[in-house]
Amino acid sequence: MDRAIVNQPKGSRLSEIDLVRAIAIIGVLAVHATSFSTVEMLVYPNSYPVYNFINIFLKFGTPVFIFLSSFVLFLNYYHRPLSKDTILIFYKKRWIHIIIPYLVFSTIYYLLVYFTRDPAVLPTNPLLDFAQKIGTGTAYSHLYFVFISIQFYLLFPIALWLLQKWPGLLSWLIPSGLILQWLFFGLNELIPIPNVGSWAFSYISFYLLGAYWGIHYPAIKQWSVARRQHSSPSLRRWGIAVCWLVWLLAGLWHASVWFDLRMAAIARPLYVYTLLWNVYTILSALLFLWAGAKLLNRFSPDFFWLAKLRKLGSLSFGIYLIHPLFLAAYRVLRPEGAPEMTLHLWYGAGFLLALLGSWAAVWFAHRYLPAVSGLFFGKNELRTLESDSIKSNAASTGT
């Protein structure tokens, strides 16, 4: 029997989710740390392919986070009875852990931009401008993710009720997500939608894939164990290798079309970029989750690097919110007229600052300022992770 299934006490935290969150936040930070390089490093054609590769190949972070959000919610709620109290508690948690931090950081970033912007381009009515940005997730470039998450949370109880009432709809979740998302993309081509990336329909395939996977995850894991016991090991390995190969080819192809666009102005139809992104990121979500479970089946969750990644994943929401502050401050120090090698080191150091600085700030707040850390960074997942580790260790030792 699979150790990851056997050793997981009922109601405990799925450790593979934190591992996938860690991978996703590293991808987000790498993309944001290299965002300026996609323009600034064009003058270095020998180095530019590397920056383009990092900036595009690691662009799986937001879709994977969206998949995980839906996955966790449906995993935890689908098999519970839906009641008024359940809905009220659900919305209370989202308000405290998601919406309040969103409002706090929207305010911080809006003020940062406002006081560093050229006065000639400041809005005539800052309060109205701020309200409009709050309502569209555009107070800063990365906050669209939280805004579309809030949209999903508003619809979640309705979706949960529909799926509980008509279980036959479950088999239609994945195709429906793809159809709705691509219809939305098509509508945007006909009638340009303002801030199109700030609307949940841009990512609806990941939400519905997460719903399907969360509802069926215990059965999927049991099926995986049964297949491992009764199918040919070589056949399994070939099947897994093919999945990873398709993932790799889709990611490389996606990076290459963007390289052609940026470096040589060779433009493909929009659907080519969107299709490659969709295939690559869907495979990323599923394969990263599989890889996380596989690692935890082979090693203890307390194995040094796995434990560090789990802690990083548990802090990923706060890191996502705060890391642009580190990058914005760091970019003020950009060396002008520096040689190419210095710029390579500068970009690398920016990524490390965003990762380690944000990690340290969120960890410190949750560890030593728990009374206020929730206002900025949401739920104290670090405390939950450590509590779950104690429970898991007690269960495994019989204490």
C-alpha positions, 0 to 999 in steps of 0.5 A, spaced: 500 500 500 502 507 498 505 510 504 503 517 502 496 514 503 497 510 509 500 515 513 496 520 512 491 521 518 484 523 516 483 530 516 490 532 515 494 536 511 496 533 504 504 535 504 504 534 496 500 540 496 505 544 499 511 542 495 507 544 489 506 551 492 513 551 493 514 550 485 509 555 483 512 560 487 519 559 485 516 560 478 512 566 479 518 569 482 523 567 477 518 570 471 517 577 475 525 577 477 526 576 469 521 581 467 525 587 465 530 582 462 526 580 456 527 588 454 533 590 457 537 584 455 535 584 447 542 587 446 545 581 448 543 575 443 547 570 446 544 571 453 537 572 451 535 565 449 536 564 457 532 569 459 527 568 455 527 561 457 526 562 464 521 568 463 516 563 459 518 556 461 517 558 468 510 561 467 506 556 470 506 559 477 499 562 477 495 557 473 498 552 478 496 556 484 489 557 481 488 549 480 491 548 487 486 553 490 480 549 487 483 542 488 483 544 496 476 547 496 473 541 493 477 536 496 475 539 503 468 541 502 465 536 496 463 530 501 461 535 507 453 537 507 452 544 505 449 548 510 448 555 511 453 555 517 458 552 512 457 557 507 457 563 512 464 560 515 467 559 508 466 566 507 468 569 513 475 565 512 475 568 505 474 575 508 479 574 513 485 570 510 484 573 502 480 579 502 483 583 507 490 582 505 488 583 498 485 590 500 491 591 505 496 590 499 492 594 494 493 600 498 500 599 499 502 598 492 497 604 490 500 608 495 507 606 492 506 607 485 502 614 487 508 617 490 513 615 485 509 617 479 510 623 475 505 628 478 503 630 471 500 623 470 497 622 477 489 621 477 485 627 478 480 623 483 485 618 487 479 615 491 475 614 485 481 611 481 483 607 487 476 604 488 476 602 480 483 599 481 481 595 487 474 593 483 479 590 477 485 587 481 489 592 477 492 596 483 499 592 482 501 588 476 500 581 480 494 582 484 490 580 479 491 573 481 488 575 488 482 578 484 480 572 480 481 568 486 475 572 490 471 571 484 472 564 484 470 564 492 464 568 490 461 562 485 464 556 489 458 555 494 453 555 488 458 550 484 459 546 490 451 545 490 450 544 483 455 538 483 452 535 490 445 535 487 447 533 480 453 528 480 452 527 473 455 534 472 462 531 474 464 528 468 463 534 464 467 539 468 474 538 464 471 539 457 466 544 460 472 548 463 476 548 456 470 550 452 468 556 457 475 558 457 476 558 449 469 561 448 472 567 453 478 568 449 474 568 442 469 573 445 475 577 447 478 577 440 471 579 437 470 584 443 476 586 447 475 585 454 478 590 459 483 587 463 481 580 460 487 577 465 483 579 471 477 575 470 476 568 472 474 565 465 481 566 463 483 561 468 476 557 468 479 550 465 484 550 471 478 551 476 474 546 473 480 541 473 482 542 480 474 541 482 474 534 478 481 532 481 480 534 488 473 531 488 476 524 485 483 525 489 482 519 494 480 515 488 485 517 484 491 515 489 487 508 490 487 507 483 494 509 482 496 504 487 492 498 484 495 500 477 502 500 480 501 493 483 497 490 477 500 493 471 507 492 468 512 496 471 515 498 464 509 500 461 508 505 467 514 508 466 513 509 459 507 512 460 509 517 465 515 518 461 511 520 455 507 525 459 513 528 461 516 529 454 509 532 452 510 537 458 517 538 456 516 539 448 510 544 450 514 548 454 520 548 450 515 550 444 511 555 448 518 559 449 521 558 442 515 562 439 515 567 444 523 568 443 521 568 435 516 574 437 521 578 442 527 577 438 525 577 431 518 580 431 515 573 428 508 573 430 504 567 430 496 567 431 494 568 438 491 562 439 498 558 438 501 562 444 494 561 448 494 553 446 501 552 448 500 555 454 494 552 456 497 545 454 503 546 458 500 549 464 495 544 465 500 538 464 504 542 469 499 542 475 497 535 474 505 532 473 507 537 479 502 534 484 504 527 481 511 528 483 510 531 489 506 525 492 511 520 489 517 524 492 513 523 499 512 516 498 519 515 497 522 520 502 519 522 509 516 529 509 521 531 514 527 530 509 531 536 509 529 539 502 522 536 502 521 540 509 524 546 507 520 546 500 513 545 504 515 551 509 516 555 503 509 552 500 506 554 506 508 561 506 507 562 498 501 566 499 504 572 503 510 571 499 506 572 493 503 578 496 510 582 498 515 580 493 514 586 488 516 590 494 523 587 494 524 587 487 521 594 486 526 597 491 532 592 488 531 595 481 532 602 484 539 600 484 540 597 477 547 599 475 547 603 469 552 602 463 554 595 467 558 590 463 554 583 461 556 579 466 555 584 472 547 584 469 547 577 469 549 577 477 544 583 478 538 579 475 540 573 479 541 576 486 534 580 484 531 573 484 534 571 490 532 577 494 525 576 492 525 569 494 529 569 501 527 576 503 520 575 502 520 568 505 524 571 511 519 577 512 513 572 512 516 567 516 518 572 521 511 575 521 507 569 522 512 567 527 513 573 532 507 577 530 501 573 529 496 578 532 497 582 525 501 577 520 494 575 518 492 582 516 498 582 511 499 575 509 492 571 511 492 564 514 498 562 518 499 556 514 506 555 518 503 554 524 498 549 521 504 545 517 508 545 524 501 542 528 500 537 522 507 535 523 507 534 530 500 530 529 503 526 523 509 524 528 505 522 533 501 518 529 507 514 526 510 513 533 503 511 536 504 516 541 
